[in-house]
Amino acid sequence: MTARNLFTPLVLFLVLTFLIGPFLIIVAASFSAGETLAFPPQGFSLQWILKVFTVDSFRASFATSMLLAVGGTAAALLFGIPASYALSRYKLPGAEIVRTVVSAPIIVPGIIVGLALLRYIVVPMQASMTLILFLAHTALVLPYAVRVVSASLENLRSDIEEAAVLLGSSRLGAFFRVVLPNIRGGILSAFILGFVTSFNQVPLSLFLSAPGVRTLPVDMMAYMEIVFDPSVAALSTLLAFLSIGIVFAAERFLGFSRYV
């Protein structure tokens, strides 16, 4: 094999090593029998995987993250589906401006949004941290909901809806009986994408944390400041496989890549 033929496989190997290498190191460290986080692992043990389920702060922050991810994504879809429908089906004045504003949470770094909310809403108004976190995660996920649902609506022929209206259905009835069932794959894909994005969010949640109100990624960072055992690596491994499983299932049953 010539040097030219070796170049492409070598570059591919280096890229895959750069992308997957850290993940493989964390997985290996999570099964270590040692008392500190280290690589190569010192033996093989499941003790740190099992310990994850015994840490009270992990359980509490996991519940908070699930509440924010599920609730925030559901709220984003509640607003995002009608917005996507209006942007896709009607020629609205200023539609491009609306799309830009909706995309703002993606463009603006989360650390800036978190700092602004903390400085100008939480501190002066003494607002509930849980409520602000919920609203922040909803705003964070909303652009994904609008984009994915809009892509699904673009693939749905509008004359199907018009036929339902001509056959006697109201516009609202046609939306619920014709449009929604035909874009359910896009809605579920938007929910999964929003859930994963919200659950793994760090910069925004970092500024909006309070005693007793922490998301799981922030709690993991705080835990590592005190304890340096492989339990965080074990938890990271479990979360990584959970995310991979969700995305794989979404691709297998919903064709996730068609919408994102």
ABEGO torsion letter per residue (X at the ends): XBAAAAAAAAAAAAAAAAAAAAAAAAAAAAABABABBBOBBBEBBAAAAAAAAABAAAAAAAAAAAAAAAAAAAAAAAAAAAAAAAAAABBBBGAAAAAAAAAAAAABBAAAAAAAAAAAAAAAAGBBAAAAAAAAAAAAAAAAAAAAAAAAAAABBAAAAAAAAAAGBBAAAAAAAAAAAAAAAAAAAAAAAAAAAAAABAAAAAAABBBGBBBAAAAAAAAAAABBBAAAAAAAAAAAAAAAAAAAAAAAAAGAAAAX
